[in-house]
Structures are given as structure tokens and as C-alpha cells.
Amino acid sequence: MIIIGGGVAGLMAALAASPRPVTLLNPGPLGAGAASAMSQGGLAAALGADDGVALHVADTLAAGAGLCERAAVERIIGAGPKLVETLLRLGVRFDRHGDALALGLEAAHARPRILHANGDQTGAEIMRALIARVQATPSITIMQATARKIVIGDNGVTGVLAVRGDEVVTLPTDNVLLATGGIGGLFSHTTNPEGAIGHGLMLAMDAGAALADLEFIQFHPTALDVAGASLPLISEAVRGEGARFIDETGAYFMHGGDLAPRDVVARGVFAHVQAGHAVFLDARGIGARFATRFPAIAAICARAGIDPATQPIPVRPAAHYHMGGVVVDASGRSSIEGLYAAGEVARTGLHGANRLASNSLLEAAICGEAAGLAMAGLEAKRPRDVRAGLPPLPDAGPVRKLMSAHLGVLRDAAGMELAVQAFAGMESKNPAAGLALRIALAGLARKESVGAHALAGGKQFCRAA
């Protein structure tokens, strides 16, 4: 079996499949270019004495604006406490208060249930532990290569074509897991690595797999407003500690909504920027504790010449997380025999129209493990024909301005139609434009504002969960 992607989902799948032989493809060293390693906020799990799985489920359904699949939510959220035990056993060092795990509060959570590591380096700590285990597992072969095509035969997957340096590598296999991350790099500003341009979705599209909910793209309201395309994130946990939004006049403008669901906050910040204001996150009330509680964010701010203890932090919305993706079942199976997906590239039904904060690491780990177990339990077939030509290389450059202008925090039909026309003219030579076209068409098809799909002038609402 082959796993494409070395973030939390891919690593958990590889470990779960042991001792079955696995080849894990990653463009660079493990950890490099993975959004998982950049995750600051943490991992959500119902562990508190005043919390419970049912309450975490309710919060997830509410944030998803009625478009979550309840069965998926109950399954994944219900597995959270056991996952924490697994991660602790694998060597993850979550923060503690004395002997108890420390639990933080984030937007739209009714209880403190967010586990952190090293204050604001949760993803990096989980990745550290998983990479160490993967590197020590003999059944896992790590190959630095970029998957370029999943080859499909009459009965499903037959192999993968990958590029390693100047060499095209042919890898026969019946089972492939996509664990390639998100699409933020298709926008002018993102909190993702710039290379996160929907590579896995392009592979899935080329293979003919079913995709869904592509229009639901979450924009994080507090990316550090500095030069560049890939912007450092100022974690929601900073607001959980009491930071508030202000503008250049010092006025507070969110009217108590600093910890509302992300789509609500992003629209509020975006509207204030569109009205001609600069937006800042005022964390001065945290004071000297900031550097201890958020060491990585403090260092990011210091590099930008900002002291959060004494200065407001300039922020802006940026593309952050894709709720849509490859349609999968509880074991990560797609509509193509032998093709699986887990993590941000997959559409599990957990997030609906808007992801609840810190549910992504939870989903990646649980669904990656489930996919690895399912693939390991399959009977290996004889190698089949994997001859195929390579598709064109994707180029996100030509689509970024159009995606940001017409598929951003607020959209309208006229803008999305312009994007469709432009992307349609590029798709035959650029897989990135082909994916952008599918996203724009999905946005046009959804005529109502719901969750992260917000139409300018449209009434935003939540359906009953």
C-alpha cells in the first residue's frame, strides 16, 4: 500500500497499517511542508469533568450550520478521548496542570476541551512523536517523491506514478491513501504552506473520484498581516485567553463576537477591512504571560517587530481550511476501488459548512488510523499494468488572484461566473485551474449563504442540526 502525504493523517495511517509494508511518499523530509506541523490551536476532545461527547457533538453540529453528517460527527468526536490515550502512548507531550491534562477554550466550544503542547506548538509536538515512531517502524519505507498520477484500471487502482528528482518512478499497488492536505495555496493569502494547492484533489479528480462540498473554504480571521502569501497564524487560543479585536482608532467592533464560529468572525473582520479600517488583535491584557503561554506566536510577532504585551497585533483573514474534498466512508474509502483519503483532503461529513476549531487534528488522526487499519486488512492482489502518461504540472500562480477576488470570504454570482469562465480557459493545461473551476462551479450551484459559503448581501443562517 502507498500513502501520499506525511502529515498527521498519513503518519497515523502508516503506523496503524504496521506490520503490513507501506511506502510513504512525501515531497521532502517528514514534517517539511505539512500543515499539521503548523497547527497552533490544538486538538479538541471531550475530557473535562463538566464536558461530554454529546456536548462536543452539539458544538460541532452547530458550527457546521446543519450540513454535518450526524453519524460521522458522533463517530469521530466519540473517538476523541481514546485518541488522546493513543497519542500519549505514542509519546505526545500535551501540556498539563499538575498531573491533569490542561484544557483550553476556543471559539464556539461550550467547554474548555482543547489540548495544547508547548503552549502553541501542538501540531509540531504531535508530528515529532509520530515521525519518531514512523522512522523506528521497519514496515514503513519513506520515499522523498511527488505523486503525479494515480493509475486506474478496470477494477480500480493499479499504481502510482511519482517523480523523484528527474526520475519517474512506477509504483504498482492496489491501495492508495491520499493524505495531502488542503488548498490554501490557491489563494493570495493563506495560513497554509504555499505548496498546499490541492494536490491530492487534483490526483483524485484525474482518477475520477467523487468530490463534494468544495465551496466550503474556511478563512481564519487572525492571520498576521505581513508581506507574503503564506501568513503566520495567530491562534484562536489567543482570543480564548482574552484578546479582542480593535481597529486603528482603538475601537472594539465585534460586539461580544470574538469567539463566535470562524465564519462569523471572518466576515466581521473582512467587513471592517472593506469599510476602510485596519484590524488588530489586542492581546495587551494577557501581558507578560503572552510569551510563556504562546512562545511560538511571540517569536513570530517579534520577527515582525511587534511586542504583543504592549502592541496590538495587525491581522487579516486568510484561507485556512477546506471542509470539502474526496467523499469517503468511515474507513476512508472513496468512490474508486482501492483509493482512500484522510485528513483535510477528505470530506468525511464531520465539518459540514464550517469546521469547529481544533477538530481538524482530531479528524486527521482518527480517520488516518481508520484508513490505515482498513487498507492493512485487505488481501493483496497481483501487480497490474501501471503504464500511463504524466498529466501537466499544476501551477497555482494564474488562479490565485481570481480565487481571492471571487471565492473568498464573501462571494457573488457575477464574480463566480467570471472565475468559471477564466478557469475553463486554463483547465486543459493546468490541473490547478481545473480544481479552481470545480470549486467555482460548486459555489455557483449553492444559491444560499450558509456557513463558510457567504454570498454578498445574502442572509446568513444555520439550519437545524
Stockholm file with secondary structure:
# STOCKHOLM 1.0

chainA/1-465         MIIIGGGVAGLMAALAASPRPVTLLNPGPLGAGAASAMSQGGLAAALGADDGVALHVADTLAAGAGLCERAAVERIIGAGPKLVETLLRLGVRFDRHGDALALGLEAAHARPRILHANGDQTGAEIMRALIARVQATPSITIMQATARKIVIGDNGVTGVLAVRGDEVVTLPTDNVLLATGGIGGLFSHTTNPEGAIGHGLMLAMDAGAALADLEFIQFHPTALDVAGASLPLISEAVRGEGARFIDETGAYFMHGGDLAPRDVVARGVFAHVQAGHAVFLDARGIGARFATRFPAIAAICARAGIDPATQPIPVRPAAHYHMGGVVVDASGRSSIEGLYAAGEVARTGLHGANRLASNSLLEAAICGEAAGLAMAGLEAKRPRDVRAGLPPLPDAGPVRKLMSAHLGVLRDAAGMELAVQAFAGMESKNPAAGLALRIALAGLARKESVGAHALAGGKQFCRAA
#=GR chainA/1-465 SS CEEECCSHHHHHHHHHHTTSCEEEEESSSTTTTCGGGGCCSCEECCCSTTCCHHHHHHHHHHHTTTCSCHHHHHHHHHTHHHHHHHHHHTTCCCCEETTEECCBCCTTCSSCCEECSTTTCHHHHHHHHHHHHHHTCTTEEEEECEEEEEEEETTEEEEEEEEETTEEEEEECSCEEECCCCCGGGSSSBSSCTTCSCHHHHHHHHHTCCEECTTCEEEEEEEECCSSSBCCBCCHHHHHTTCEEEETTCCBCSTTCTTSCHHHHHHHHHHHHHTTCCEEEECTTTTTHHHHHCHHHHHHHHHTTCCTTTSCEEEEEEEEEECCEEECCTTCBCSSTTEEECGGGEECSSSTTSCCTTHHHHHHHHHHHHHHHHHHTSCCCCCCCCCCCCCCCCCCGGGHHHHHHHSSSSBCHHHHHHHHHHHHTTTTTCHHHHHHHHHHHHHHHCCSCBTTBCBTTCCCBCCCC
#=GC SS_cons         CEEECCSHHHHHHHHHHTTSCEEEEESSSTTTTCGGGGCCSCEECCCSTTCCHHHHHHHHHHHTTTCSCHHHHHHHHHTHHHHHHHHHHTTCCCCEETTEECCBCCTTCSSCCEECSTTTCHHHHHHHHHHHHHHTCTTEEEEECEEEEEEEETTEEEEEEEEETTEEEEEECSCEEECCCCCGGGSSSBSSCTTCSCHHHHHHHHHTCCEECTTCEEEEEEEECCSSSBCCBCCHHHHHTTCEEEETTCCBCSTTCTTSCHHHHHHHHHHHHHTTCCEEEECTTTTTHHHHHCHHHHHHHHHTTCCTTTSCEEEEEEEEEECCEEECCTTCBCSSTTEEECGGGEECSSSTTSCCTTHHHHHHHHHHHHHHHHHHTSCCCCCCCCCCCCCCCCCCGGGHHHHHHHSSSSBCHHHHHHHHHHHHTTTTTCHHHHHHHHHHHHHHHCCSCBTTBCBTTCCCBCCCC
//
